[in-house]
């Protein structure tokens, strides 16, 4: 051990000379600096120990976390079996390393931190305590010397002098003892500080060496082959990643090389597909936010079977919005927005307004909902049925000469079921008539009733008679109106009319309905005009609800057939017989016209009312039969037949709205 060049001489302690005091101050300054350095060194060593302890806790947590990978059950974790096995092996290895780290932390605590703490608490604290004792003894000795120095020279008091001498001797002895202990501790500190600085680092280095030796044994003996296989596996995965990344970059460049029209919402170059039975995409839906305020939300809609589904952003799955079976779809004008259409449930109680982002999407959504509403998806080959229905719809409004004629004896193409119409029991048994036998190919269809201006002026001229749709009579009404036993008004929308070839078969009404609806769908004619259909015991009249002008009027005897659609209950129609004098025949050839309507109620109710009106007409010929009929039916206060509540109450306010949309 190197020699100590400076030390405090114990022989000089009693004399306490300035030279000794000066040397003592050097030792005291050295002890103070050593105390500060020891505290800083201890903080650093405690930080190393804390880091090593945290390393043990961290490796333990890492080992547990590696085992948690298998329990996560990742949705895209197929093929991770090899990764799971490798992570389990790593968890076992990390657990063994954790034991080594814990052992290293314990060794650091015993051989590095504890010796330095012991040096600080024992040696440095002892120096500080002895310094205080030495200072107190010095102060007491100085005070005793001051008293002794003040003894008077002229009047000596032997007793006082003896007491002061004893006090000086006591304090000097006490100071001498304190200084000797203090000097010895300071001299010993010069040796102890060297041991205190080297011993912790020796313990730290030995602990690390032991840790590395055990770690090398663990890695070299057990993990060489394992680490080699893991390295090869990661290199293989990286190669696959590089190949996949290159493929994605090429796909990205190819996808971004398209024209800008792909990103434009209304620049569709592909034709409209009208035979879809499934559709998906984003639509705007109108929601009411108040009595008169609305808001539009952009949501993802798709069809699933016969249901319209909606899936908001962030939702895991979609929910059903509307059952499309037997529903109706139509184009609407809504809040000055383009491409809006409305879907209405069969009952008419539920409806929603949607907006597509392009004309192609708008038309395809309407056609898809229309196809689904006919329940085509339930057939064995829905795509073929949809194509055939679309072809049939085109044939319904196209002259037969533009298509290839069917071979003689070929059967009538099957209509899509459900959604088609069927003959009733009143029809003759046997094969269904061909459409050409019911309606001539290329027959024009009238979609609206335009009243001539002269007739409109005649009906509105002063003194002219105007029809009240609620069955109330005015004072100047004719006796015929007063004698009317039945007046019932229905709110209807005129869909179309066309000439037909026969009037003794209800199938002609169903065929007319099919051709009218098909023509409206193909030509995108969805607007209709609401009217009031008045059924009395003598006639059927179609009345304008705003002007009360009669648009059409037929005697009951002219109505030869009437029926409601068997699938869409709000559709009804009737066939009217007239005379054609174009050939010059005095009696005229019989001609037939079919009229198709959509009502706010069930078409069967209108048909029932027409049938009752015909019964009343027949009963008028026999007073007894009429009396029996009136006895069996409820009557109003004015003696008329009471059938239904008036249906025009809800439509009176909107009587002035000419442009409505058909829900058929």
C-alpha positions in Angstrom: 0.0 0.0 0.0 1.4 3.4 -0.8 2.7 5.5 2.1 0.8 8.4 3.6 2.8 11.6 3.2 0.7 13.7 5.5 -0.6 13.1 9.0 -1.5 14.9 12.1 1.1 14.5 14.9 -0.5 13.5 18.2 2.4 15.2 20.1 1.3 18.6 18.8 -2.3 18.1 19.9 -1.8 19.5 23.4 0.1 22.6 22.2 -2.5 23.3 19.6 -0.2 25.6 17.7 -1.3 27.6 14.6 0.8 25.3 12.4 -1.1 22.3 13.8 -4.4 24.2 13.3 -3.4 25.0 9.7 -2.6 21.3 9.0 -5.9 20.3 10.7 -7.9 22.6 8.4 -6.4 20.8 5.4 -7.5 17.4 6.8 -10.9 18.8 7.5 -11.3 20.2 4.0 -10.2 16.9 2.6 -12.8 15.1 4.8 -15.6 17.5 3.6 -14.7 16.9 -0.1 -14.6 13.2 0.5 -18.1 13.3 2.1 -19.5 15.1 -0.9 -17.9 12.8 -3.4 -19.0 9.7 -1.4 -22.6 10.9 -1.5 -22.4 11.4 -5.3 -20.7 8.1 -5.9 -23.3 6.4 -3.8 -26.1 7.9 -5.9 -24.5 6.6 -9.0 -24.1 3.1 -7.6 -27.7 3.1 -6.3 -28.8 4.1 -9.8 -26.9 1.2 -11.3 -28.4 -1.1 -8.7 -31.8 0.3 -9.4 -31.4 -0.2 -13.1 -30.2 -3.8 -12.6 -33.2 -4.5 -10.3 -35.5 -2.9 -12.9 -33.8 -5.0 -15.6 -34.8 -8.1 -13.6 -38.4 -7.0 -13.3 -38.5 -5.9 -16.9 -37.2 -9.3 -18.2 -39.7 -11.1 -16.0 -42.5 -9.0 -17.5 -41.1 -9.6 -21.0 -41.2 -13.3 -20.4 -44.8 -13.2 -19.4 -45.7 -10.9 -22.3 -44.1 -13.3 -24.8 -46.4 -16.0 -23.6 -49.5 -13.8 -24.0 -49.1 -13.7 -27.8 -50.7 -17.2 -28.1 -53.6 -16.1 -26.0 -54.5 -13.0 -28.0 -56.1 -15.1 -30.9 -55.4 -12.6 -33.6 -58.1 -12.5 -36.3 -55.3 -12.5 -38.9 -53.0 -14.8 -37.0 -53.4 -17.8 -39.3 -50.0 -19.3 -40.0 -48.4 -18.0 -36.8 -47.8 -21.4 -35.2 -44.1 -21.2 -35.9 -43.9 -17.7 -34.4 -45.8 -18.8 -31.3 -43.4 -21.7 -30.8 -40.4 -19.5 -31.2 -41.7 -16.9 -28.8 -42.3 -19.6 -26.2 -38.7 -20.7 -26.5 -37.6 -17.0 -26.2 -39.8 -16.7 -23.1 -38.1 -19.6 -21.5 -34.7 -18.1 -22.3 -35.7 -14.7 -21.0 -36.9 -16.4 -17.8 -33.4 -17.9 -17.3 -31.8 -14.6 -18.1 -34.1 -13.0 -15.5 -32.8 -15.3 -12.8 -29.2 -14.2 -13.8 -30.2 -10.5 -13.6 -31.9 -11.0 -10.2 -28.7 -12.7 -8.9 -26.6 -9.9 -10.3 -28.8 -7.3 -8.6 -28.4 -9.1 -5.3 -24.6 -9.2 -5.7 -24.5 -5.5 -6.5 -26.4 -4.8 -3.4 -24.1 -6.8 -1.1 -20.7 -6.0 -2.6 -21.1 -2.6 -4.1 -23.8 -0.5 -2.5 -23.6 -1.8 1.1 -19.8 -1.2 1.6 -20.1 2.4 0.5 -23.1 3.0 2.7 -21.2 1.5 5.6 -18.2 3.8 5.0 -20.4 6.8 4.8 -22.5 6.0 7.9 -19.6 4.8 10.0 -16.4 6.6 9.1 -17.6 9.9 7.7 -20.3 10.3 10.3 -17.7 9.6 13.0 -15.4 12.3 11.6 -18.3 14.8 11.7 -19.2 13.9 15.3 -15.6 14.2 16.5 -15.3 17.5 14.8 -18.2 18.8 16.7 -16.9 17.5 20.0 -13.5 19.0 19.3 -15.0 22.4 18.6 -17.0 22.3 21.8 -14.0 21.4 23.9 -11.9 24.1 22.2 -14.6 26.7 23.0 -14.8 25.6 26.7 -11.0 25.8 27.0 -10.9 29.3 25.5 -13.6 30.5 27.9 -11.7 29.1 30.9 -8.5 30.8 29.7 -10.3 34.1 29.4 -11.5 33.8 33.0 -8.1 32.8 34.3 -6.5 35.7 32.4 -8.8 38.2 34.2 -7.4 37.4 37.7 -6.5 40.7 39.5 -2.9 41.3 40.3 -3.3 43.5 43.5 -6.0 41.6 45.3 -5.3 37.9 44.8 -8.0 35.5 45.9 -6.4 32.2 46.5 -9.7 30.3 46.4 -10.8 31.9 43.1 -7.4 31.4 41.6 -7.4 27.7 42.6 -10.9 27.2 41.1 -9.9 28.8 37.8 -6.7 26.8 37.7 -8.7 23.6 38.1 -11.2 24.7 35.4 -8.4 25.5 33.0 -6.8 22.2 33.6 -10.1 20.3 33.2 -11.0 22.0 29.9 -7.4 21.7 28.6 -7.4 18.0 29.4 -10.8 17.6 27.7 -9.6 19.4 24.6 -6.5 17.3 24.5 -8.6 14.1 24.6 -11.0 15.3 21.9 -8.1 16.5 19.7 -6.3 13.1 20.0 -9.4 11.2 19.0 -10.1 13.6 16.2 -6.5 13.5 14.9 -6.5 9.7 15.0 -9.8 9.5 13.0 -8.6 12.0 10.4 -5.3 10.0 10.0 -7.2 6.7 9.7 -9.6 8.3 7.2 -6.7 8.6 4.7 -6.5 4.8 4.6 -10.2 4.0 4.9 -11.1 6.2 1.9 -8.9 4.2 -0.4 -10.5 1.0 0.7 -14.0 2.6 0.5 -13.4 3.7 -3.1 -11.9 0.4 -4.3 -14.1 -2.2 -2.5 -17.5 -1.3 -4.2 -16.0 -1.4 -7.7 -14.3 -4.6 -6.9 -17.6 -6.2 -5.9 -19.4 -4.7 -9.0 -16.8 -6.0 -11.4 -16.8 -9.5 -9.8 -20.6 -9.6 -10.0 -20.6 -8.6 -13.6 -17.9 -11.2 -14.4 -19.9 -13.9 -12.8 -23.0 -12.8 -14.6 -21.3 -12.8 -18.0 -19.7 -16.2 -17.4 -23.1 -17.8 -16.6 -24.7 -16.0 -19.5 -22.0 -17.3 -21.9 -22.6 -20.8 -20.7 -26.3 -20.4 -21.2 -26.0 -19.0 -24.7 -23.2 -21.0 -26.0 -24.5 -24.4 -24.8 -28.2 -24.1 -25.3 -29.0 -21.3 -27.8 -26.5 -21.5 -30.7 -28.7 -23.6 -32.9 -31.9 -21.9 -31.8 -30.6 -18.4 -32.5 -29.3 -19.6 -35.9 -32.7 -21.0 -36.9 -34.5 -17.8 -35.7 -32.1 -15.7 -37.7 -32.8 -17.8 -40.9 -36.5 -17.5 -40.3 -36.4 -13.7 -39.9 -34.3 -13.4 -43.1 -36.9 -15.6 -45.0 -39.7 -13.4 -43.7 -37.8 -10.3 -44.7 -37.3 -11.6 -48.2 -41.1 -12.3 -48.5 -41.8 -8.8 -47.2 -39.5 -7.3 -49.8 -41.1 -9.2 -52.6 -44.6 -8.3 -51.4 -43.7 -4.7 -51.0 -42.3 -4.6 -54.5 -45.6 -6.1 -55.8 -47.6 -3.6 -53.8 -45.6 -0.7 -55.2 -46.1 -1.9 -58.8 -49.9 -2.4 -58.1 -50.0 1.1 -56.6 -48.3 2.7 -59.6 -50.7 0.8 -61.9 -53.8 1.8 -59.9 -52.6 5.5 -59.8 -52.0 5.5 -63.6 -55.7 5.6 -64.4 -57.5 8.7 -65.8 -58.9 11.4 -63.6 -62.4 10.4 -64.6 -62.2 7.4 -62.2 -62.2 9.8 -59.3 -65.1 11.9 -60.6 -68.4 11.0 -59.1 -70.6 11.4 -62.2 -68.3 10.3 -65.0 -69.3 6.6 -65.3 -68.3 5.2 -68.7 -69.9 1.7 -68.2 -73.6 1.2 -69.2 -76.3 0.8 -66.5 -76.9 -2.8 -65.4 -80.6 -3.2 -64.9 -80.5 -6.9 -64.0 -78.7 -6.6 -60.6 -80.1 -8.4 -57.6 -77.4 -7.3 -55.3 -76.0 -3.8 -54.8 -73.6 -2.1 -52.4 -72.2 1.4 -52.0 -72.4 4.7 -50.2 -75.7 6.7 -50.2 -76.9 9.8 -48.5 -80.0 9.3 -46.4 -82.3 12.0 -45.3 -83.1 12.2 -41.6 -85.5 14.5 -39.8 -83.8 16.6 -37.1 -86.8 18.7 -36.2 -90.3 19.6 -37.3 -89.1 21.2 -40.5 -85.4 20.6 -40.5 -83.5 17.6 -42.1 -80.0 16.4 -42.2 -78.2 14.1 -44.7 -75.8 11.4 -43.6 -73.5 9.5 -45.9 -73.7 5.8 -44.9 -72.8 2.5 -46.6 -75.8 0.5 -47.8 -75.9 -3.0 -49.2 -78.6 -5.6 -50.0 -78.6 -9.0 -48.4 -81.3 -11.3 -49.7 -84.5 -9.4 -49.5 -83.2 -6.8 -47.0 -81.6 -3.4 -47.3 -78.8 -3.2 -44.8 -76.8 -0.2 -43.5 -73.4 -0.2 -41.9 -72.1 3.1 -40.4 -68.4 3.9 -40.3 -66.7 2.0 -37.6 -69.4 -0.5 -37.1 -68.4 -4.2 -37.0 -71.5 -5.4 -39.0 -74.5 -3.9 -40.7 -78.1 -3.8 -39.5 -81.3 -4.2 -41.4 -83.0 -1.0 -42.5 -85.9 -2.1 -44.6 -87.5 -5.3 -45.9 -87.5 -4.9 -49.7 -90.0 -7.7 -50.5 -93.0 -6.2 -52.3 -91.7 -2.7 -51.6 -91.8 0.1 -54.1 -89.1 2.4 -55.4 -89.4 5.7 -57.3 -87.4 8.8 -58.2 -88.2 11.9 -56.2 -87.3 15.6 -56.2 -86.0 16.4 -52.8 -84.4 19.7 -51.5 -83.0 20.6 -54.9 -80.7 17.5 -54.8 -79.9 15.3 -57.7 -80.3 11.5 -58.0 -82.7 11.1 -55.1 -85.1 8.1 -54.9 -87.6 6.9 -52.3 -88.1 3.3 -51.1 -91.5 2.6 -49.5 -92.6 -0.5 -47.6 -95.6 -2.5 -48.8 -97.8 -1.1 -46.1 -96.8 2.5 -47.0 -96.0 3.3 -43.3 -92.2 3.2 -43.7 -90.3 5.1 -46.3 -86.8 6.6 -46.8 -85.3 9.0 -49.2 -81.8 8.2 -50.5 -79.4 10.0 -52.8 -76.8 8.4 -55.1 -73.6 10.1 -56.1 -74.0 9.5 -59.9 -76.7 8.9 -62.5 -75.5 5.3 -63.1 -75.6 4.5 -59.4 -79.0 6.1 -59.1 -80.5 4.0 -61.9 -78.8 0.8 -60.8 -80.1 1.2 -57.2 -83.7 1.8 -58.5 -83.5 -1.3 -60.7 -81.9 -3.4 -58.1 -84.5 -2.6 -55.4 -87.2 -3.1 -58.0 -85.8 -6.6 -58.9 -85.5 -7.6 -55.2 -89.0 -6.4 -54.5 -90.2 -9.0 -56.9 -88.4 -11.7 -54.8 -86.3 -12.8 -57.8 -83.5 -13.8 -55.4 -85.7 -16.7 -54.2 -85.7 -18.4 -57.6 -83.2 -21.1 -58.7 -81.4 -18.8 -61.2 -82.1 -15.2 -60.1 -79.6 -13.7 -62.6 -81.4 -15.4 -65.6 -84.8 -14.4 -64.2 -83.7 -10.8 -63.9 -82.4 -10.7 -67.5 -85.6 -12.3 -68.8 -87.7 -9.8 -66.8 -85.7 -6.9 -68.2 -86.1 -8.3 -71.7 -89.8 -8.8 -71.2 -90.1 -5.2 -69.9 -88.4 -3.9 -73.1 -90.7 -6.0 -75.3 -93.7 -4.6 -73.5 -93.0 -1.1 -74.9 -91.3 -2.0 -78.2 -93.1 -3.1 -81.4 -93.0 -6.8 -82.0 -91.3 -6.3 -85.4 -88.1 -5.2 -83.7 -87.7 -8.6 -82.0 -87.4 -12.1 -83.4 -90.8 -13.7 -83.7 -91.5 -16.7 -81.5 -91.8 -20.0 -83.2 -95.3 -21.3 -83.6 -96.4 -23.4 -80.6 -93.7 -22.1 -78.3 -94.9 -21.6 -74.8 -95.4 -18.3 -73.1 -92.3 -17.2 -71.2 -92.6 -17.8 -67.5 -93.1 -14.7 -65.4 -91.0 -14.2 -62.4 -92.7 -15.5 -59.3 -93.4 -14.0 -56.9 -93.9 -10.6 -58.3 -95.9 -11.6 -61.4 -99.7 -11.7 -61.7 -101.8 -14.8 -61.8 -105.2 -15.5 -63.2 -108.1 -15.7 -60.9 -110.6 -18.5 -60.5 -113.2 -16.7 -62.5 -111.1 -17.2 -65.7 -111.5 -20.1 -68.0 -109.3 -23.1 -67.3 -106.7 -24.1 -69.8 -103.5 -22.5 -71.1 -102.9 -18.8 -70.3 -103.5 -16.6 -73.3 -100.5 -15.1 -75.1 -99.8 -11.4 -74.5 -100.4 -10.8 -78.2 -103.9 -12.1 -77.8 -104.6 -9.6 -75.0 -102.8 -6.5 -76.1 -101.6 -5.7 -79.6 -97.8 -5.4 -79.9 -96.6 -1.8 -80.1 -99.8 -0.4 -78.6 -99.1 3.2 -77.3 -99.5 3.9 -73.6 -101.0 7.1 -72.3 -99.3 8.1 -69.0 -101.4 11.2 -68.2 -104.9 12.6 -68.8 -104.7 16.0 -70.5 -108.1 17.7 -70.4 -108.8 19.8 -73.5 -109.0 23.6 -72.8 -112.5 23.9 -74.3 -113.8 21.1 -72.1 -112.1 22.7 -69.0 -113.8 26.0 -69.8 -117.2 24.4 -70.3 -117.0 22.7 -66.9 -115.9 25.8 -65.1 -118.2 28.3 -66.9 -120.6 30.1 -64.6 -123.5 27.9 -63.8 -121.6 24.9 -64.8 -121.8 21.8 -62.5 -118.8 20.8 -60.5 -118.5 17.5 -58.7 -117.9 17.5 -54.9 -115.6 14.6 -54.1 -117.0 14.1 -50.6 -120.5 13.2 -51.9 -122.1 16.4 -50.6 -124.8 17.8 -52.9 -125.5 21.4 -53.7 -128.9 23.0 -54.0 -128.8 22.9 -57.8 -127.8 19.3 -58.1 -129.9 17.2 -60.5 -132.4 14.6 -59.3 -130.1 11.9 -60.5 -127.5 12.9 -57.9 -130.1 13.1 -55.2 -131.3 9.5 -56.1 -127.7 8.1 -56.0 -127.5 5.4 -53.4 -123.7 5.1 -53.4 -121.0 7.6 -53.5 -117.5 6.6 -52.4 -114.3 8.6 -53.1 -110.8 7.1 -53.3 -107.4 8.9 -53.6 -105.7 7.4 -56.6 -102.8 8.1 -59.0 -103.3 7.5 -62.6 -100.5 5.3 -64.0 -101.5 4.8 -67.6 -104.1 3.5 -70.1 -103.9 1.6 -73.3 -106.1 -0.2 -75.9 -106.6 -3.9 -75.3 -108.1 -6.6 -77.5 -110.7 -8.2 -75.2 -112.8 -7.3 -72.2 -113.9 -10.6 -70.9 -110.7 -11.8 -69.2 -109.0 -10.4 -66.1 -105.6 -11.4 -67.4 -105.8 -8.5 -69.8 -105.8 -6.1 -66.7 -102.7 -7.8 -65.3 -100.9 -7.7 -68.6 -101.8 -4.0 -68.9 -100.4 -3.4 -65.4 -97.2 -5.1 -66.3 -96.7 -3.2 -69.5 -97.5 0.2 -68.0 -95.1 -0.3 -65.1 -92.4 -1.7 -67.3 -92.8 1.3 -69.7 -92.5 3.7 -66.8 -89.4 1.9 -65.4 -87.6 1.8 -68.8 -88.4 5.4 -69.7 -87.8 6.7 -66.1 -91.3 8.1 -65.8 -92.1 8.2 -62.1 -94.2 11.3 -61.8 -98.0 10.8 -61.4 -101.0 13.1 -60.9 -103.2 12.5 -57.9 -106.9 12.4 -58.5 -110.1 11.4 -56.8 -111.9 8.3 -58.1 -115.6 8.6 -57.3 -117.7 5.4 -57.5 -121.4 5.9 -57.5 -124.3 3.6 -58.1 -124.4 4.7 -61.8 -120.9 5.8 -62.9 -117.2 6.0 -62.2 -115.6 9.4 -62.4 -112.0 10.6 -62.1 -112.0 14.1 -60.6 -109.2 16.7 -60.3 -109.0 17.4 -56.5 -108.0 21.0 -57.0 -110.4 22.2 -59.6 -113.1 19.6 -59.1 -113.1 19.1 -62.9 -114.1 15.6 -64.1 -111.2 14.2 -66.1 -112.9 10.9 -67.0 -116.4 9.6 -66.6 -117.7 6.1 -67.4 -121.1 4.5 -66.9 -121.1 1.4 -64.8 -122.4 -0.6 -67.8 -119.3 0.3 -69.8 -117.0 -1.2 -67.1 -116.7 -4.9 -68.1 -113.7 -6.0 -66.0 -112.0 -4.8 -62.9 -109.3 -6.4 -60.7 -106.6 -5.6 -58.1 -103.0 -6.8 -58.4 -102.5 -10.0 -56.4 -99.0 -9.1 -55.2 -99.0 -5.3 -55.0 -102.4 -4.7 -53.3 -102.4 -0.9 -54.1 -102.6 -1.5 -57.8 -106.0 -1.9 -59.5 -107.4 -1.4 -63.0 -110.5 -1.8 -65.0 -111.5 -2.3 -68.6 -114.0 0.0 -70.3 -115.9 -1.0 -73.4 -116.6 1.5 -76.2 -117.5 1.7 -79.8 -115.3 2.3 -82.8 -117.1 3.9 -85.8 -114.0 4.3 -87.9 -115.1 1.5 -90.3 -118.4 3.3 -91.1 -120.5 0.7 -89.3 -123.6 2.2 -87.8 -123.4 0.2 -84.6 -119.7 0.4 -84.5 -117.2 -2.2 -83.6 -116.6 -2.9 -79.8 -113.3 -1.5 -78.5 -111.7 -2.0 -75.1 -109.4 0.2 -73.0 -107.6 -0.7 -69.8 -107.0 1.9 -67.1 -104.4 1.3 -64.4 -104.3 3.2 -61.0 -102.4 3.2 -57.8 -104.4 3.9 -54.7 -103.5 4.9 -51.1 -105.5 2.0 -49.8 -106.0 -1.6 -51.0 -107.2 -2.0 -54.5 -109.6 -4.7 -53.4 -111.7 -2.1 -51.6 -112.1 -0.2 -54.8 -113.0 -3.4 -56.7 -115.5 -4.2 -53.9 -117.1 -0.8 -54.2 -117.4 -1.1 -58.0 -118.9 -4.6 -57.6 -121.4 -3.2 -55.0 -122.3 -0.4 -57.4 -123.1 -2.9 -60.1 -125.2 -4.9 -57.7 -127.2 -1.8 -56.8 -127.7 -1.0 -60.5 -129.1 -4.5 -61.0 -131.2 -4.3 -57.9 -132.8 -1.0 -59.1 -134.7 -3.1 -61.6 -136.4 -5.1 -58.8 -137.7 -3.0 -55.9 -137.8 -6.0 -53.6 -134.2 -6.9 -54.3 -133.1 -3.3 -53.7 -135.0 -3.2 -50.4 -133.3 -6.4 -49.3 -129.9 -5.0 -50.3 -130.5 -1.8 -48.4 -131.6 -3.9 -45.4 -128.3 -5.9 -45.4 -126.0 -2.9 -45.8 -125.4 0.0 -43.3 -126.7 3.4 -44.5 -125.7 6.9 -43.8 -128.1 9.5 -42.4 -129.1 10.6 -45.9 -129.9 7.0 -46.9 -126.8 6.2 -48.8 -124.7 3.0 -48.5 -122.0 3.4 -45.8 -118.9 1.5 -46.9 -115.7 3.1 -45.8 -114.4 6.2 -44.2 -113.6 9.0 -46.7 -110.0 8.6 -47.8 -109.4 12.0 -49.2 -109.0 13.7 -45.8 -105.2 13.2 -45.8 -104.8 14.3 -49.4 -107.0 17.4 -49.3 -104.1 19.6 -48.2 -101.9 18.4 -51.0 -104.6 18.5 -53.7 -102.7 21.2 -55.5 -99.5 19.1 -55.9 -99.6 18.0 -59.4 -96.3 16.2 -59.6 -96.3 13.2 -57.3 -94.3 10.0 -57.7 -95.7 6.5 -58.2 -94.8 4.0 -55.5 -95.8 1.0 -57.7 
